[in-house]
Structure formats: structure tokens, C-alpha cells
Amino acid sequence: MEVKLYVGNLSYSTTEEELRELFAQAGNVASVAVIKDRDTGQSKGFGFVEMTTQAEAQTAISKFNSYKMGERALTVNLARPKEERSSGGGGYSNNRRSGGGSRRY
């Protein structure tokens, strides 16, 4: 079963191929994704690498967490499941009558 790793603090110029080559030193790489801004196509400075086994994932974490790639020290750890985003804004109510205070009419 593949194990997904979060890779943070990437240079904005890092390519998926560079990440694949680096993580291949720890074992078989199933997939690589550098996350990009939807509008600009610019890297967001993080990505995900899937290793084929738990052992390879642990090797990659111990080998590449704090590893200097260019001028940056990488952050590598197990990826957490994506959190559900709520579709509403935090506590904003469109009802004009909401809100405290007593009004006299």
C-alpha cells in the first residue's frame, strides 16, 4: 500500500522530476505532485510524494526531513488526510436582524 508524504518548504522552482529523483534514493516512488496555484500556475512551495511501502516512507522521512535542497531545509512527514472545508464563512450571518441589542421601533 502506498504511503503519502508531505514535502514542505520547497523552492518555488522545484520540479516534480527533481523531487522524484531525490526520493528515489529512499526507494520506489509511486507518484509525485508539486502543488500549484490554480490561477497563476506558480508552485505553492509544497508537494506530495507517494512511496510504495511504509518502510520506504520511513526511510524517506529520516533521510530528507531537514535535508537542504538548494537554500531550503525540507519538511518531510506523513501526509494527513485533507480536511473538509466548510462552505460557509466563519459565523457570518446574512440576516440583518441578527445581532445583539434591543431596538425600539
PyMOL commands that set and color helices and strands:
alter all, ss='L'
color gray80, all
select helices_A, chain A and resi 16-26+54-64
alter helices_A, ss='H'
color red, helices_A
select strands_A, chain A and resi 3-8+29-36+43-51+68-69+72-73+75-78
alter strands_A, ss='S'
color yellow, strands_A
deselect
rebuild
show_as cartoon
